[in-house]
Structure formats: structure tokens, C-alpha cells
Amino acid sequence: MRPADAVIDLYQGNATAWVELRGQTLFEQPWLDRFLSITLTEGQNILDLGCGSGQPIAEYLIANGCRITGVDGAKSLIEIAREKLPEHRWLTADMRDLPPLGKFHGLIAWHSFFHLKPEDQRPMFETFSRLCQPGAALMFTSGSTHGEAIGTFEGQPLYHGSLDSTEYHSLLQTNGFGVVDHVKDDPTCGGSTIWLTQKKLRHDSSQRS
């Protein structure tokens, strides 16, 4: 199986190792706080795509009053999330083929969306728009240039894909999102390339954000 097609199986077979490697250090907190500040609705519903075990990111959002729907392709990680955070909704599904979920006040795809091939990432922006209410926050991580890269996890190849920033900007605009902030290789966040965006109250793709 090619690395691009083996990502879910790799996490499925190494859930415990992933939890231990991920740890509980929340170096993403400043970005999560900015994400939360965009939609201030009390009890806001947040969709976490590629939620893993739900810790520590979903857990932090829950502590800040959010209701979480977490989705991950690895059933073993979803089972951990259900055990640790049973009052929230956890679903095993591939983000490219989601069941009906409704609309959310915010959507986060942190270190998950970038495991998709570039050709699979493009149609996801229509999905993001469909799942987000007007005014909702969308935050995701990506690569910094167009292409593919292979890392390692538990001695196995781990796939990453990315578009370039110009195409991400275009896809966001076309699907009704304005970019709030975008930082490449953020040194304060483990070198992550981060997109914080907001769905416009009125979708007009003819106007640039």
C-alpha cells in the first residue's frame, strides 16, 4: 500500500504510541484561543476533523465551553476519545466521506488535513463551507509549498501533502472564507503552517477577502 493510502491504517495500528508521542503539552493554545475568539456563541458546536484521541486539543475546547463532534478514521483513537470524554460525539469516518453532520460554529483540522493528497484536499474546501455556519471559524494546518513529503511514525512512512499558499487562498475565497491570519512555519508552534479563517456572513466569491 502506498504511504498516501496507508495513513488511517498506520494510526489505527499505533493508537497507544500516538497518544504517548502526542502528550498533553498544549503548545497550540494561543492559536486555539484565537480560534475560539472568532465565534463567541455560548456552548458553540465545534467539529474536530482528525481529532485523534481528543486530547489535548478537543479537551481544551471542551474546557472552554464547546460541544465537540470529533471525527477520525482510526477507530482505535475514537474509542479512546469516547472513554475519556464520553459526553461528546465521536465518530469513526474518513473526512473525505463524512456522514450528515449538520453545521457548526467552528471547524478545526489540526495536523490531519495535511495527510490528504493535494487532489483530495481541493474538494474539502467545499465540504468545509457546507459544514460551517456563516461567521464560523475554520482553522487548519498545511505544508508551506505544493508537493508531498514522507515522514515516519513507528518506523513506517507517514504521508503529508500540500498545495501552495496561493491556491489555498483561492480555494478559501471561492468557498466563502476570509483569511484572518496565516503563518508559515510558525516557530512558536512547532514549525506548523497555520491558517485561521472565518466564513463570511455573505458568500460572494467575486470579491476578494
C-alpha positions as CSV (number, residue, x, y, z in Angstrom):
1,M,0.0,0.0,0.0
2,R,1.3,3.5,-0.9
3,P,2.0,5.8,2.1
4,A,-0.7,8.2,0.9
5,D,-3.3,5.4,1.2
6,A,-2.0,3.9,4.5
7,V,-2.3,6.9,6.9
8,I,-5.5,5.7,8.6
9,D,-4.2,2.2,9.0
10,L,-1.0,3.5,10.4
11,Y,-2.8,5.5,13.1
12,Q,-5.3,2.6,13.7
13,G,-2.5,0.2,14.5
14,N,-0.5,2.6,16.7
15,A,-3.0,4.5,18.7
16,T,-1.3,4.0,22.1
17,A,2.0,5.1,20.6
18,W,0.4,8.2,19.1
19,V,-1.2,9.1,22.5
20,E,2.2,8.8,24.2
21,L,4.0,10.7,21.5
22,R,1.5,13.5,21.4
23,G,1.5,14.1,25.1
24,Q,-0.5,16.7,26.9
25,T,1.6,19.8,26.2
26,L,-0.7,22.3,24.6
27,F,1.7,24.4,22.6
28,E,-1.2,25.3,20.2
29,Q,-3.1,27.2,22.9
30,P,-2.5,30.7,21.6
31,W,-4.0,29.7,18.2
32,L,-6.9,27.8,19.9
33,D,-7.7,30.9,21.9
34,R,-7.8,33.0,18.7
35,F,-10.0,30.3,17.0
36,L,-12.4,30.5,20.0
37,S,-12.5,34.3,19.9
38,I,-14.0,34.3,16.4
39,T,-17.2,32.6,17.4
40,L,-18.2,33.7,20.9
41,T,-21.5,31.8,21.0
42,E,-22.1,30.2,24.4
43,G,-22.0,26.4,24.0
44,Q,-20.7,26.6,20.5
45,N,-20.6,23.4,18.4
46,I,-17.2,22.6,17.1
47,L,-16.2,19.9,14.5
48,D,-12.8,18.5,15.0
49,L,-11.7,16.6,11.9
50,G,-8.9,14.2,12.6
51,C,-9.5,14.5,16.3
52,G,-7.3,11.6,17.3
53,S,-7.9,10.7,21.0
54,G,-9.5,14.1,21.7
55,Q,-6.6,15.1,23.9
56,P,-5.4,17.7,24.4
57,I,-7.0,19.9,21.7
58,A,-10.7,18.8,21.9
59,E,-10.3,18.6,25.7
60,Y,-9.2,22.2,25.8
61,L,-12.1,23.3,23.6
62,I,-14.5,21.5,25.9
63,A,-13.0,23.2,28.9
64,N,-13.8,26.5,27.2
65,G,-17.5,25.6,26.9
66,C,-17.6,23.9,23.4
67,R,-19.7,21.0,22.4
68,I,-17.4,18.7,20.3
69,T,-18.1,16.4,17.4
70,G,-14.9,14.6,16.8
71,V,-14.2,12.6,13.6
72,D,-11.2,10.3,12.9
73,G,-10.6,7.5,10.5
74,A,-8.8,5.4,13.2
75,K,-11.4,3.6,15.3
76,S,-8.9,2.9,18.0
77,L,-8.3,6.6,18.6
78,I,-12.0,7.3,18.6
79,E,-12.6,4.6,21.2
80,I,-10.0,6.4,23.5
81,A,-11.8,9.7,23.0
82,R,-15.2,8.1,23.8
83,E,-13.7,6.7,27.0
84,K,-12.0,9.9,28.1
85,L,-14.7,12.4,27.0
86,P,-18.0,10.4,26.9
87,E,-20.4,13.4,26.9
88,H,-19.3,14.4,23.5
89,R,-19.9,13.0,20.0
90,W,-17.1,10.8,18.5
91,L,-17.4,9.3,15.0
92,T,-15.2,6.9,13.0
93,A,-15.1,8.3,9.4
94,D,-12.8,9.4,6.7
95,M,-13.0,13.2,6.4
96,R,-13.3,12.7,2.6
97,D,-16.6,10.7,3.1
98,L,-18.5,12.2,6.0
99,P,-22.0,11.2,7.1
100,P,-24.5,14.0,7.5
101,L,-23.3,16.2,10.4
102,G,-25.2,19.5,10.3
103,K,-23.5,22.9,10.6
104,F,-21.0,24.1,13.2
105,H,-19.8,27.3,14.8
106,G,-16.2,26.3,14.2
107,L,-14.2,23.6,12.4
108,I,-10.6,22.6,13.1
109,A,-8.4,20.2,11.2
110,W,-5.1,20.3,13.1
111,H,-2.3,18.1,11.8
112,S,-4.9,15.9,10.0
113,F,-6.0,17.6,6.8
114,F,-2.3,17.7,5.6
115,H,-2.3,13.9,5.4
116,L,-4.6,14.1,2.3
117,K,-3.1,14.1,-1.2
118,P,-3.3,17.5,-2.9
119,E,-6.0,16.3,-5.2
120,D,-8.1,15.2,-2.2
121,Q,-7.5,18.5,-0.4
122,R,-9.1,20.7,-3.1
123,P,-12.7,19.4,-2.8
124,M,-12.5,19.5,1.0
125,F,-13.0,23.3,0.9
126,E,-16.5,22.9,-0.4
127,T,-17.1,20.4,2.5
128,F,-15.7,22.9,5.0
129,S,-18.1,25.6,3.7
130,R,-21.0,23.2,3.8
131,L,-20.3,22.3,7.4
132,C,-19.7,25.9,8.7
133,Q,-22.4,28.4,9.7
134,P,-21.9,32.0,8.5
135,G,-19.3,33.6,10.7
136,A,-17.8,30.2,11.8
137,A,-14.1,29.8,12.4
138,L,-12.1,27.4,10.2
139,M,-8.5,26.6,11.3
140,F,-6.2,24.0,9.7
141,T,-2.6,23.2,9.2
142,S,-0.9,22.6,5.9
143,G,2.5,22.4,4.3
144,S,4.2,25.6,3.2
145,T,4.7,24.7,-0.5
146,H,2.9,22.5,-3.1
147,G,4.1,18.9,-3.0
148,E,4.3,15.7,-1.0
149,A,6.6,14.7,1.9
150,I,7.1,11.4,3.7
151,G,7.9,11.4,7.4
152,T,8.0,8.4,9.7
153,F,5.8,7.1,12.6
154,E,6.6,3.9,14.4
155,G,9.2,3.1,11.8
156,Q,6.6,3.3,8.9
157,P,6.3,6.0,6.3
158,L,3.8,8.7,7.1
159,Y,2.4,10.8,4.2
160,H,1.9,14.5,4.0
161,G,0.6,16.6,1.1
162,S,0.1,20.3,0.5
163,L,-1.0,22.9,-2.0
164,D,0.8,26.2,-2.2
165,S,-0.4,29.3,-0.3
166,T,-1.8,31.0,-3.5
167,E,-4.1,28.0,-4.2
168,Y,-5.2,27.8,-0.6
169,H,-6.1,31.5,-0.6
170,S,-8.1,30.9,-3.8
171,L,-10.0,27.9,-2.5
172,L,-10.8,29.7,0.7
173,Q,-12.1,32.7,-1.2
174,T,-14.1,30.7,-3.6
175,N,-15.8,28.8,-0.8
176,G,-16.7,31.9,1.2
177,F,-13.9,32.2,3.8
178,G,-11.7,35.2,4.6
179,V,-8.2,34.7,6.0
180,V,-7.9,36.1,9.5
181,D,-4.2,35.0,9.8
182,H,-1.8,32.8,8.1
183,V,1.7,32.0,9.4
184,K,4.2,29.7,7.6
185,D,6.5,27.5,9.8
186,D,5.4,29.2,13.0
187,P,8.4,28.9,15.4
188,T,6.1,29.3,18.4
189,C,4.0,26.4,17.4
190,G,6.5,23.6,16.5
191,G,7.1,25.0,13.0
192,S,3.4,24.5,11.9
193,T,2.0,26.3,8.9
194,I,-1.4,27.6,10.2
195,W,-4.5,29.0,8.5
196,L,-7.1,30.8,10.7
197,T,-10.1,31.8,8.6
198,Q,-13.7,32.8,9.0
199,K,-16.7,32.0,6.9
200,K,-18.2,35.3,5.6
201,L,-21.7,36.3,6.6
202,R,-22.4,36.7,2.9
203,H,-20.8,34.4,0.4
204,D,-19.6,36.4,-2.6
205,S,-16.8,34.7,-4.5
206,S,-16.4,37.6,-6.9
207,Q,-14.9,39.7,-4.0
208,R,-11.5,39.1,-2.6
209,S,-11.1,38.9,1.2
